[in-house]
Amino acid sequence: MIDIPDFVYPKDPNGNALCPRCKKLVAQCDCPSFELGKLKPQPIKPYIRLDRTGRNGKIVTIIDNLPHNEVYLKNLAKTLKVKTGCGGTYYLTENDGTLELQGNHKEILKEFFSKLII
């Protein structure tokens, strides 16, 4: 058996494997993985606000700070439109994605995203 030094695959005093980058237990490691099957999902922290500017006084619920991924936004928009029973759209900005839903659905969306984000 080959003796691999601890600086390559470090271990804690109990013999548990540590991440070579952050030196945390492997189960608690937050480092991004290079293997496609083991990519850790990035937590999303959406910003929900109401807007009525330029809409003749009609209220629109805007959800900002979503991932910059068109497929994800399309599926999320469809799910939220069905859940709230309203119309809406999505679009990509420079850094992130944005959803617009017609009407005031702030409380429903807060509950939806609180269950989604763990």
C-alpha positions as CSV (number, residue, x, y, z in Angstrom):
1,M,0.0,0.0,0.0
2,I,1.3,3.5,-0.9
3,D,1.6,5.9,2.0
4,I,0.0,9.2,0.8
5,P,1.2,12.2,2.8
6,D,-1.4,14.1,4.8
7,F,-0.7,17.3,3.0
8,V,-2.2,15.8,-0.2
9,Y,-5.3,14.3,1.5
10,P,-5.4,15.8,5.0
11,K,-7.2,14.2,7.9
12,D,-8.4,15.5,11.2
13,P,-7.2,14.0,14.5
14,N,-10.0,11.5,14.4
15,G,-8.9,10.2,10.9
16,N,-11.8,11.8,9.0
17,A,-11.0,13.1,5.5
18,L,-10.6,16.9,5.1
19,C,-11.0,19.0,2.0
20,P,-7.5,19.9,0.7
21,R,-8.6,23.5,-0.2
22,C,-10.6,24.7,2.8
23,K,-9.5,22.1,5.5
24,K,-13.1,21.4,6.5
25,L,-14.7,18.0,6.8
26,V,-15.6,16.7,3.3
27,A,-19.3,16.6,4.2
28,Q,-19.2,20.2,5.3
29,C,-17.0,21.5,2.4
30,D,-18.4,24.4,0.4
31,C,-15.7,24.3,-2.3
32,P,-16.9,24.0,-5.9
33,S,-16.4,20.5,-7.4
34,F,-14.7,19.9,-10.7
35,E,-16.8,16.8,-11.4
36,L,-20.0,17.5,-13.4
37,G,-22.0,14.9,-11.4
38,K,-21.0,16.5,-8.1
39,L,-21.7,20.2,-8.7
40,K,-23.2,21.8,-5.7
41,P,-26.2,24.0,-6.4
42,Q,-25.6,27.7,-5.6
43,P,-28.2,29.1,-3.2
44,I,-30.4,31.8,-4.7
45,K,-31.5,34.8,-2.7
46,P,-34.3,36.5,-4.7
47,Y,-35.2,40.1,-4.1
48,I,-39.0,40.5,-4.3
49,R,-40.5,44.0,-4.9
50,L,-43.6,45.6,-6.2
51,D,-43.6,48.2,-9.0
52,R,-46.1,50.3,-10.7
53,T,-44.1,52.9,-12.6
54,G,-45.0,53.1,-16.3
55,R,-47.9,50.8,-16.0
56,N,-50.8,53.2,-15.5
57,G,-51.0,52.3,-11.8
58,K,-51.1,48.6,-12.3
59,I,-49.0,46.6,-9.8
60,V,-46.4,44.2,-10.9
61,T,-44.4,41.9,-8.7
62,I,-40.7,41.8,-9.7
63,I,-38.3,39.1,-8.6
64,D,-34.6,40.1,-9.1
65,N,-31.3,38.4,-8.3
66,L,-32.1,35.1,-9.9
67,P,-29.5,32.9,-11.8
68,H,-28.5,34.1,-15.2
69,N,-29.9,30.9,-16.9
70,E,-32.6,31.1,-19.5
71,V,-33.9,27.6,-19.1
72,Y,-34.1,27.9,-15.3
73,L,-36.0,31.2,-15.6
74,K,-38.4,29.8,-18.1
75,N,-39.3,26.9,-15.9
76,L,-39.5,29.0,-12.8
77,A,-41.7,31.6,-14.5
78,K,-44.1,28.8,-15.7
79,T,-44.2,27.3,-12.2
80,L,-44.9,30.7,-10.5
81,K,-47.5,31.7,-13.1
82,V,-49.4,28.5,-12.5
83,K,-49.0,28.9,-8.7
84,T,-50.3,32.5,-8.6
85,G,-52.7,32.2,-11.5
86,C,-51.4,35.3,-13.3
87,G,-49.5,36.3,-16.4
88,G,-45.9,37.2,-16.4
89,T,-42.6,37.2,-18.2
90,Y,-38.9,36.7,-17.6
91,Y,-35.8,38.4,-19.0
92,L,-32.0,38.3,-18.5
93,T,-30.1,41.4,-17.4
94,E,-26.3,41.8,-17.4
95,N,-25.6,39.8,-14.2
96,D,-28.8,38.0,-13.3
97,G,-32.3,37.0,-14.3
98,T,-35.6,38.8,-13.5
99,L,-39.2,37.7,-13.4
100,E,-42.3,39.9,-13.6
101,L,-45.7,38.7,-12.5
102,Q,-48.9,40.7,-12.9
103,G,-50.4,41.7,-9.6
104,N,-49.4,41.7,-6.0
105,H,-48.1,38.2,-5.1
106,K,-45.4,39.1,-2.6
107,E,-46.7,36.9,0.2
108,I,-47.2,33.8,-2.0
109,L,-43.7,34.3,-3.4
110,K,-42.1,34.7,0.0
111,E,-43.6,31.4,1.1
112,F,-42.6,29.7,-2.1
113,F,-39.0,30.8,-1.9
114,S,-38.7,30.1,1.8
115,K,-39.6,26.5,1.1
116,L,-37.3,26.4,-1.9
117,I,-34.2,27.8,-0.1
118,I,-32.9,25.6,2.7
